Amino acid sequence: MNYLILTIAGISIAIGIFVGALIVWFIYFWRRRQIIDSLMKPEDLVGLCAIVELPFDANSKGKVRVDVKGSMVDLIALTDDRQGFQVGDRVLIIQMQNNKVWVVRND
């Protein structure tokens, strides 16, 4: 009777270890295939909408806040628009140059 219980316990432990190792192996290889890149490149910003944080117009610089890859980033903004932008306006980023973004109205 004790021999049967020990055999079942041994088989259960062996199956548990095997399945656990298999799961760890699958997770390891699945994570290796993912590319994690937190660097912000100009092409990641172009085409995104941002919110004006500091008002600006064609004669001054301002600040916009944009969500890039799940992080909120504040950037210096420039525009050719004569009307200018006020706090809370939505703008579209069309270009990044020298760590500054060029924006237009998001209409």
LOPAKOL-118589 format. One record per residue: residue number from 1; x negated, y, z of N, C-alpha, C, O, CB in turn. Coordinates in Angstrom, 1 decimal. Glycine has a CB too. Example, Ala and Ser with C-alpha at 12.3 -4.5 7.8 and 13.67 -1.06 7.14 Angstrom:
% residues 2
1 | -13.2 | -5.7 | 7.8 | -12.3 | -4.5 | 7.8 | -13.2 | -3.3 | 7.8 | -14.2 | -3.3 | 8.5 | -11.3 | -4.5 | 9.0
2 | -12.8 | -2.2 | 7.1 | -13.7 | -1.1 | 7.1 | -12.9 | 0.0 | 7.9 | -13.4 | 1.1 | 8.0 | -14.1 | -0.6 | 5.7
END
This chain:
% residues 107
1 | -0.8 | -1.2 | 0.0 | 0.0 | 0.0 | 0.0 | -0.9 | 1.3 | 0.0 | -0.6 | 2.2 | -0.8 | 0.9 | 0.0 | 1.2
2 | -1.9 | 1.3 | 0.9 | -2.8 | 2.5 | 0.9 | -3.6 | 2.6 | -0.4 | -3.8 | 3.7 | -0.9 | -3.8 | 2.3 | 2.1
3 | -3.9 | 1.5 | -1.0 | -4.6 | 1.5 | -2.3 | -3.8 | 2.2 | -3.4 | -4.3 | 3.0 | -4.2 | -5.0 | 0.1 | -2.7
4 | -2.5 | 2.0 | -3.4 | -1.6 | 2.6 | -4.4 | -1.5 | 4.1 | -4.2 | -1.5 | 4.8 | -5.2 | -0.2 | 1.9 | -4.3
5 | -1.3 | 4.5 | -2.9 | -1.2 | 5.9 | -2.6 | -2.5 | 6.6 | -3.0 | -2.5 | 7.7 | -3.6 | -0.9 | 6.2 | -1.1
6 | -3.7 | 6.1 | -2.7 | -5.0 | 6.7 | -3.1 | -5.1 | 6.7 | -4.6 | -5.7 | 7.7 | -5.1 | -6.1 | 5.8 | -2.4
7 | -4.7 | 5.7 | -5.3 | -4.8 | 5.7 | -6.8 | -3.9 | 6.8 | -7.3 | -4.4 | 7.6 | -8.2 | -4.4 | 4.4 | -7.3
8 | -2.7 | 7.0 | -6.9 | -1.8 | 8.0 | -7.4 | -2.4 | 9.4 | -7.0 | -2.3 | 10.3 | -7.9 | -0.4 | 7.9 | -6.8
9 | -2.9 | 9.6 | -5.8 | -3.5 | 10.9 | -5.4 | -4.7 | 11.2 | -6.3 | -4.9 | 12.3 | -6.7 | -3.9 | 10.8 | -3.9
10 | -5.5 | 10.2 | -6.6 | -6.7 | 10.4 | -7.4 | -6.3 | 10.8 | -8.8 | -6.9 | 11.7 | -9.4 | -7.6 | 9.2 | -7.4
11 | -5.3 | 10.1 | -9.4 | -4.9 | 10.4 | -10.7 | -4.3 | 11.8 | -10.8 | -4.5 | 12.6 | -11.7 | -3.8 | 9.4 | -11.2
12 | -3.5 | 12.2 | -9.8 | -2.9 | 13.5 | -9.7 | -3.9 | 14.6 | -9.6 | -3.8 | 15.6 | -10.3 | -1.9 | 13.6 | -8.5
13 | -5.0 | 14.4 | -8.8 | -6.1 | 15.4 | -8.7 | -6.8 | 15.5 | -10.0 | -7.1 | 16.6 | -10.4 | -7.0 | 15.0 | -7.6
14 | -7.1 | 14.4 | -10.7 | -7.8 | 14.4 | -12.0 | -7.0 | 15.1 | -13.0 | -7.5 | 15.9 | -13.8 | -8.1 | 13.0 | -12.4
15 | -5.7 | 14.9 | -13.1 | -4.8 | 15.6 | -14.1 | -4.8 | 17.1 | -13.8 | -4.8 | 17.9 | -14.7 | -3.4 | 15.0 | -14.1
16 | -4.7 | 17.4 | -12.5 | -4.6 | 18.8 | -12.1 | -5.9 | 19.6 | -12.5 | -5.9 | 20.7 | -13.0 | -4.4 | 19.0 | -10.6
17 | -7.1 | 18.9 | -12.2 | -8.3 | 19.6 | -12.6 | -8.5 | 19.7 | -14.1 | -8.9 | 20.7 | -14.6 | -9.5 | 18.7 | -12.1
18 | -8.0 | 18.7 | -14.8 | -8.1 | 18.7 | -16.3 | -7.2 | 19.8 | -16.9 | -7.7 | 20.6 | -17.7 | -7.7 | 17.4 | -16.9
19 | -6.0 | 19.9 | -16.4 | -5.1 | 20.9 | -16.9 | -5.5 | 22.3 | -16.5 | -5.5 | 23.2 | -17.3 | -3.6 | 20.7 | -16.4
20 | -6.0 | 22.5 | -15.3 | -6.6 | 23.8 | -14.9 | -7.8 | 24.2 | -15.7 | -7.9 | 25.4 | -16.1 | -7.0 | 23.7 | -13.4
21 | -8.7 | 23.3 | -16.0 | -9.8 | 23.6 | -16.8 | -9.4 | 23.9 | -18.3 | -10.0 | 24.8 | -18.9 | -10.8 | 22.4 | -16.9
22 | -8.4 | 23.2 | -18.8 | -7.9 | 23.5 | -20.1 | -7.3 | 24.9 | -20.2 | -7.5 | 25.6 | -21.2 | -6.8 | 22.5 | -20.5
23 | -6.5 | 25.3 | -19.2 | -6.0 | 26.7 | -19.1 | -7.1 | 27.7 | -19.1 | -7.0 | 28.7 | -19.8 | -5.0 | 26.8 | -17.9
24 | -8.1 | 27.5 | -18.2 | -9.2 | 28.5 | -18.1 | -9.9 | 28.6 | -19.5 | -10.3 | 29.7 | -19.9 | -10.2 | 28.0 | -17.0
25 | -10.1 | 27.5 | -20.2 | -10.8 | 27.5 | -21.5 | -10.0 | 28.2 | -22.5 | -10.5 | 29.0 | -23.3 | -11.0 | 26.0 | -22.0
26 | -8.6 | 28.0 | -22.5 | -7.8 | 28.8 | -23.5 | -7.8 | 30.3 | -23.2 | -8.0 | 31.1 | -24.1 | -6.3 | 28.3 | -23.4
27 | -7.7 | 30.7 | -21.9 | -7.8 | 32.1 | -21.6 | -9.2 | 32.7 | -21.9 | -9.2 | 33.8 | -22.5 | -7.6 | 32.3 | -20.0
28 | -10.2 | 32.0 | -21.7 | -11.6 | 32.4 | -22.0 | -11.7 | 32.7 | -23.5 | -12.2 | 33.8 | -23.9 | -12.6 | 31.4 | -21.6
29 | -11.3 | 31.8 | -24.4 | -11.4 | 32.0 | -25.8 | -10.4 | 33.0 | -26.3 | -10.7 | 33.7 | -27.3 | -11.3 | 30.7 | -26.5
30 | -9.2 | 33.1 | -25.8 | -8.3 | 34.1 | -26.2 | -8.8 | 35.5 | -25.9 | -8.6 | 36.4 | -26.7 | -6.9 | 33.9 | -25.5
31 | -9.4 | 35.7 | -24.7 | -9.9 | 37.0 | -24.3 | -11.2 | 37.4 | -25.2 | -11.4 | 38.6 | -25.4 | -10.3 | 37.0 | -22.8
32 | -11.9 | 36.4 | -25.6 | -13.1 | 36.7 | -26.4 | -12.7 | 37.3 | -27.8 | -13.5 | 38.0 | -28.4 | -14.0 | 35.5 | -26.6
33 | -11.5 | 36.9 | -28.3 | -11.1 | 37.3 | -29.6 | -10.6 | 38.7 | -29.5 | -10.5 | 39.4 | -30.6 | -10.0 | 36.4 | -30.1
34 | -10.2 | 39.2 | -28.4 | -9.7 | 40.6 | -28.3 | -10.8 | 41.6 | -28.4 | -11.9 | 41.4 | -27.8 | -8.9 | 40.8 | -26.9
35 | -10.6 | 42.7 | -29.1 | -11.5 | 43.7 | -29.2 | -11.1 | 44.9 | -28.3 | -10.0 | 45.5 | -28.5 | -11.7 | 44.2 | -30.7
36 | -11.9 | 45.2 | -27.3 | -11.6 | 46.2 | -26.4 | -12.5 | 47.4 | -26.7 | -13.7 | 47.3 | -26.5 | -11.7 | 45.8 | -24.9
37 | -11.9 | 48.5 | -27.1 | -12.7 | 49.7 | -27.5 | -12.0 | 50.9 | -26.9 | -10.9 | 51.3 | -27.4 | -12.8 | 49.8 | -29.0
38 | -12.7 | 51.5 | -26.0 | -12.1 | 52.7 | -25.3 | -12.7 | 54.0 | -25.9 | -12.3 | 55.1 | -25.5 | -12.3 | 52.7 | -23.8
39 | -13.5 | 53.9 | -26.9 | -14.1 | 55.1 | -27.6 | -13.0 | 55.8 | -28.4 | -12.2 | 55.1 | -29.1 | -15.3 | 54.7 | -28.4
40 | -13.0 | 57.1 | -28.3 | -12.1 | 57.9 | -29.1 | -12.8 | 58.4 | -30.4 | -13.7 | 59.2 | -30.3 | -11.5 | 59.1 | -28.2
41 | -12.2 | 58.0 | -31.5 | -12.8 | 58.4 | -32.8 | -11.9 | 59.4 | -33.4 | -10.7 | 59.5 | -33.1 | -13.1 | 57.2 | -33.7
42 | -12.4 | 60.3 | -34.3 | -11.5 | 61.3 | -34.9 | -10.3 | 60.7 | -35.7 | -9.2 | 61.2 | -35.6 | -12.3 | 62.1 | -35.9
43 | -10.5 | 59.5 | -36.3 | -9.4 | 58.9 | -37.0 | -8.3 | 58.4 | -36.1 | -7.2 | 58.1 | -36.5 | -9.9 | 57.8 | -37.9
44 | -8.7 | 58.2 | -34.8 | -7.6 | 57.8 | -33.8 | -6.7 | 59.0 | -33.5 | -5.6 | 58.8 | -33.0 | -8.3 | 57.3 | -32.5
45 | -7.2 | 60.2 | -33.6 | -6.4 | 61.4 | -33.3 | -5.5 | 61.9 | -34.4 | -4.4 | 62.4 | -34.2 | -7.3 | 62.5 | -32.8
46 | -6.1 | 61.9 | -35.6 | -5.4 | 62.4 | -36.8 | -4.0 | 61.8 | -37.0 | -3.9 | 60.5 | -37.0 | -6.2 | 62.3 | -38.1
47 | -3.0 | 62.6 | -37.0 | -1.6 | 62.1 | -37.2 | -0.8 | 61.9 | -35.9 | 0.3 | 61.6 | -36.0 | -1.7 | 60.8 | -37.9
48 | -1.5 | 62.1 | -34.8 | -0.8 | 62.0 | -33.5 | -0.1 | 63.3 | -33.1 | -0.6 | 64.4 | -33.5 | -1.8 | 61.6 | -32.4
49 | 0.9 | 63.2 | -32.4 | 1.6 | 64.4 | -31.9 | 1.0 | 64.8 | -30.5 | 0.7 | 63.9 | -29.7 | 3.1 | 64.2 | -31.8
50 | 0.9 | 66.0 | -30.2 | 0.4 | 66.5 | -28.9 | 1.3 | 67.6 | -28.4 | 2.2 | 68.1 | -29.1 | -1.1 | 67.1 | -29.1
51 | 1.1 | 67.9 | -27.1 | 1.9 | 68.9 | -26.4 | 1.0 | 70.1 | -26.1 | -0.1 | 69.8 | -25.5 | 2.6 | 68.3 | -25.1
52 | 1.4 | 71.3 | -26.3 | 0.6 | 72.5 | -26.0 | 0.5 | 72.7 | -24.5 | 1.6 | 72.7 | -23.9 | 1.1 | 73.7 | -26.8
53 | -0.7 | 72.8 | -24.0 | -0.8 | 73.1 | -22.6 | -1.2 | 74.6 | -22.3 | -0.8 | 75.1 | -21.3 | -1.9 | 72.2 | -22.0
54 | -2.0 | 75.1 | -23.2 | -2.4 | 76.6 | -23.1 | -2.0 | 77.2 | -24.5 | -2.4 | 76.7 | -25.5 | -3.9 | 76.8 | -22.8
55 | -1.2 | 78.3 | -24.4 | -0.8 | 78.9 | -25.7 | -1.9 | 79.4 | -26.5 | -3.0 | 79.9 | -26.0 | 0.2 | 80.0 | -25.4
56 | -1.7 | 79.4 | -27.8 | -2.8 | 79.9 | -28.7 | -2.1 | 80.2 | -30.1 | -1.0 | 79.9 | -30.4 | -3.9 | 78.9 | -28.9
57 | -2.9 | 81.0 | -30.9 | -2.5 | 81.3 | -32.2 | -3.7 | 81.2 | -33.2 | -4.7 | 80.7 | -32.8 | -1.8 | 82.7 | -32.3
58 | -3.6 | 81.8 | -34.4 | -4.7 | 81.7 | -35.3 | -5.9 | 82.5 | -34.9 | -7.0 | 82.2 | -35.4 | -4.2 | 82.3 | -36.7
59 | -5.8 | 83.4 | -33.9 | -6.9 | 84.2 | -33.5 | -7.5 | 83.7 | -32.2 | -8.5 | 84.3 | -31.7 | -6.5 | 85.7 | -33.3
60 | -7.0 | 82.7 | -31.6 | -7.5 | 82.2 | -30.3 | -7.5 | 80.7 | -30.2 | -6.9 | 80.0 | -31.1 | -6.7 | 82.8 | -29.1
61 | -8.1 | 80.2 | -29.2 | -8.1 | 78.7 | -29.0 | -7.1 | 78.4 | -27.9 | -6.8 | 79.3 | -27.1 | -9.5 | 78.3 | -28.6
62 | -6.6 | 77.2 | -27.9 | -5.7 | 76.8 | -26.9 | -6.1 | 75.4 | -26.5 | -7.2 | 74.8 | -26.8 | -4.3 | 76.8 | -27.4
63 | -5.2 | 74.7 | -25.7 | -5.4 | 73.4 | -25.3 | -4.2 | 72.5 | -25.5 | -3.0 | 73.0 | -25.3 | -5.8 | 73.4 | -23.8
64 | -4.4 | 71.3 | -26.0 | -3.3 | 70.4 | -26.2 | -3.6 | 69.1 | -25.5 | -4.7 | 68.8 | -25.2 | -3.0 | 70.1 | -27.7
65 | -2.5 | 68.4 | -25.1 | -2.6 | 67.1 | -24.4 | -2.0 | 66.0 | -25.3 | -0.9 | 66.2 | -25.8 | -1.9 | 67.1 | -23.0
66 | -2.8 | 65.0 | -25.5 | -2.4 | 63.9 | -26.4 | -2.6 | 62.5 | -25.8 | -3.6 | 62.4 | -25.0 | -3.1 | 64.0 | -27.8
67 | -1.7 | 61.6 | -26.1 | -1.9 | 60.2 | -25.5 | -2.6 | 59.4 | -26.6 | -2.1 | 59.1 | -27.7 | -0.5 | 59.6 | -25.2
68 | -3.9 | 59.0 | -26.2 | -4.7 | 58.2 | -27.1 | -5.1 | 56.9 | -26.4 | -5.7 | 56.9 | -25.4 | -6.0 | 59.0 | -27.5
69 | -4.7 | 55.8 | -27.0 | -5.0 | 54.5 | -26.5 | -4.6 | 54.3 | -25.0 | -5.3 | 53.7 | -24.2 | -6.4 | 54.2 | -26.7
70 | -3.4 | 54.9 | -24.7 | -2.9 | 54.8 | -23.3 | -3.5 | 55.8 | -22.3 | -3.2 | 55.7 | -21.1 | -3.1 | 53.4 | -22.9
71 | -4.3 | 56.7 | -22.7 | -4.9 | 57.7 | -21.8 | -4.5 | 59.1 | -22.3 | -4.5 | 59.4 | -23.5 | -6.5 | 57.5 | -21.8
72 | -4.2 | 59.9 | -21.4 | -3.9 | 61.3 | -21.7 | -5.2 | 62.1 | -21.8 | -6.1 | 62.1 | -20.9 | -3.0 | 62.0 | -20.6
73 | -5.4 | 62.8 | -22.9 | -6.7 | 63.5 | -23.2 | -6.3 | 65.0 | -23.5 | -5.4 | 65.2 | -24.3 | -7.5 | 62.9 | -24.4
74 | -7.0 | 65.9 | -22.9 | -6.9 | 67.3 | -23.2 | -8.0 | 67.7 | -24.2 | -9.1 | 67.4 | -24.0 | -7.0 | 68.2 | -21.9
75 | -7.6 | 68.5 | -25.2 | -8.5 | 68.9 | -26.3 | -8.3 | 70.3 | -26.6 | -7.2 | 70.9 | -26.4 | -8.3 | 68.0 | -27.5
76 | -9.4 | 71.0 | -27.0 | -9.4 | 72.3 | -27.5 | -8.7 | 72.3 | -28.9 | -9.0 | 71.5 | -29.7 | -10.8 | 73.0 | -27.5
77 | -7.8 | 73.2 | -29.1 | -7.0 | 73.2 | -30.3 | -7.1 | 74.6 | -31.0 | -7.2 | 75.6 | -30.4 | -5.5 | 73.0 | -30.0
78 | -7.1 | 74.5 | -32.4 | -7.2 | 75.6 | -33.3 | -6.1 | 75.5 | -34.3 | -5.6 | 74.4 | -34.5 | -8.6 | 75.8 | -33.9
79 | -5.7 | 76.6 | -34.9 | -4.7 | 76.5 | -35.9 | -4.8 | 77.7 | -36.9 | -5.5 | 78.7 | -36.6 | -3.2 | 76.6 | -35.3
80 | -4.2 | 77.6 | -38.1 | -4.2 | 78.7 | -39.0 | -2.8 | 79.3 | -39.0 | -2.6 | 80.3 | -39.7 | -4.5 | 78.1 | -40.5
81 | -1.9 | 78.7 | -38.2 | -0.5 | 79.2 | -38.2 | -0.5 | 80.6 | -37.5 | -0.9 | 80.8 | -36.4 | 0.4 | 78.2 | -37.4
82 | 0.1 | 81.6 | -38.2 | 0.1 | 83.0 | -37.6 | 1.1 | 83.1 | -36.5 | 1.0 | 84.0 | -35.7 | 0.5 | 84.0 | -38.7
83 | 2.1 | 82.3 | -36.5 | 3.1 | 82.4 | -35.4 | 2.6 | 82.0 | -34.0 | 3.0 | 82.6 | -33.1 | 4.3 | 81.5 | -35.8
84 | 1.7 | 81.0 | -34.0 | 1.2 | 80.6 | -32.7 | 2.1 | 79.6 | -32.0 | 3.1 | 79.2 | -32.5 | 1.0 | 81.8 | -31.8
85 | 1.6 | 79.1 | -30.9 | 2.3 | 78.0 | -30.2 | 2.4 | 78.4 | -28.7 | 1.5 | 79.1 | -28.1 | 1.5 | 76.7 | -30.3
86 | 3.5 | 78.0 | -28.1 | 3.7 | 78.3 | -26.7 | 3.6 | 77.0 | -25.9 | 3.6 | 75.9 | -26.5 | 5.1 | 79.0 | -26.5
87 | 3.5 | 77.1 | -24.6 | 3.4 | 75.9 | -23.7 | 4.6 | 75.0 | -24.0 | 5.8 | 75.5 | -24.0 | 3.3 | 76.3 | -22.2
88 | 4.4 | 73.7 | -24.1 | 5.5 | 72.8 | -24.3 | 5.8 | 72.5 | -25.8 | 6.5 | 71.5 | -26.1 | 6.7 | 73.2 | -23.7
89 | 5.3 | 73.3 | -26.7 | 5.5 | 73.0 | -28.2 | 4.9 | 71.7 | -28.6 | 3.8 | 71.4 | -28.1 | 5.0 | 74.2 | -29.0
90 | 5.5 | 71.0 | -29.5 | 4.9 | 69.8 | -30.0 | 4.2 | 70.1 | -31.3 | 4.7 | 70.8 | -32.2 | 6.0 | 68.7 | -30.3
91 | 3.0 | 69.6 | -31.4 | 2.1 | 69.9 | -32.6 | 1.6 | 68.6 | -33.2 | 1.6 | 67.6 | -32.5 | 1.0 | 70.9 | -32.2
92 | 1.2 | 68.6 | -34.4 | 0.6 | 67.5 | -35.1 | -0.8 | 67.7 | -35.4 | -1.2 | 68.8 | -35.9 | 1.4 | 67.2 | -36.4
93 | -1.7 | 66.8 | -35.0 | -3.1 | 66.9 | -35.2 | -3.4 | 66.5 | -36.6 | -3.1 | 65.4 | -37.1 | -3.9 | 66.0 | -34.2
94 | -4.1 | 67.4 | -37.4 | -4.4 | 67.1 | -38.8 | -5.9 | 66.9 | -39.0 | -6.3 | 66.3 | -40.0 | -3.9 | 68.3 | -39.6
95 | -6.7 | 67.4 | -38.1 | -8.1 | 67.2 | -38.3 | -8.9 | 67.4 | -37.0 | -8.4 | 68.1 | -36.1 | -8.7 | 68.3 | -39.3
96 | -10.0 | 66.7 | -36.8 | -10.9 | 66.9 | -35.7 | -12.2 | 67.3 | -36.2 | -12.8 | 66.7 | -37.1 | -11.0 | 65.6 | -34.8
97 | -12.8 | 68.4 | -35.6 | -14.0 | 69.0 | -36.1 | -14.8 | 69.5 | -34.9 | -14.2 | 70.4 | -34.2 | -13.8 | 70.0 | -37.2
98 | -16.0 | 69.1 | -34.6 | -16.8 | 69.6 | -33.5 | -16.1 | 69.5 | -32.2 | -16.1 | 70.5 | -31.4 | -17.2 | 71.0 | -33.8
99 | -15.5 | 68.4 | -31.9 | -14.7 | 68.2 | -30.7 | -13.5 | 69.1 | -30.5 | -13.1 | 69.3 | -29.3 | -15.6 | 68.3 | -29.5
100 | -13.0 | 69.7 | -31.5 | -11.8 | 70.5 | -31.5 | -10.9 | 70.0 | -32.5 | -11.3 | 69.4 | -33.5 | -12.2 | 72.1 | -31.8
101 | -9.6 | 70.1 | -32.2 | -8.6 | 69.6 | -33.1 | -7.9 | 70.8 | -33.8 | -7.6 | 71.8 | -33.2 | -7.5 | 68.7 | -32.4
102 | -7.5 | 70.6 | -35.1 | -6.8 | 71.5 | -35.8 | -5.3 | 71.0 | -35.9 | -5.1 | 69.8 | -36.2 | -7.3 | 71.7 | -37.3
103 | -4.4 | 71.9 | -35.6 | -3.0 | 71.4 | -35.5 | -2.1 | 72.3 | -36.3 | -2.4 | 73.4 | -36.7 | -2.6 | 71.5 | -34.0
104 | -0.9 | 71.7 | -36.6 | 0.2 | 72.4 | -37.3 | 1.5 | 72.1 | -36.5 | 1.5 | 71.2 | -35.7 | 0.3 | 72.0 | -38.8
105 | 2.5 | 72.8 | -36.9 | 3.8 | 72.6 | -36.2 | 4.3 | 71.2 | -36.5 | 4.1 | 70.7 | -37.6 | 4.9 | 73.6 | -36.7
106 | 5.0 | 70.6 | -35.6 | 5.5 | 69.3 | -35.8 | 7.0 | 69.4 | -36.2 | 7.9 | 69.1 | -35.4 | 5.4 | 68.4 | -34.5
107 | 7.2 | 69.8 | -37.4 | 8.6 | 70.0 | -37.9 | 8.9 | 68.9 | -38.9 | 10.0 | 68.9 | -39.4 | 8.8 | 71.3 | -38.5
END
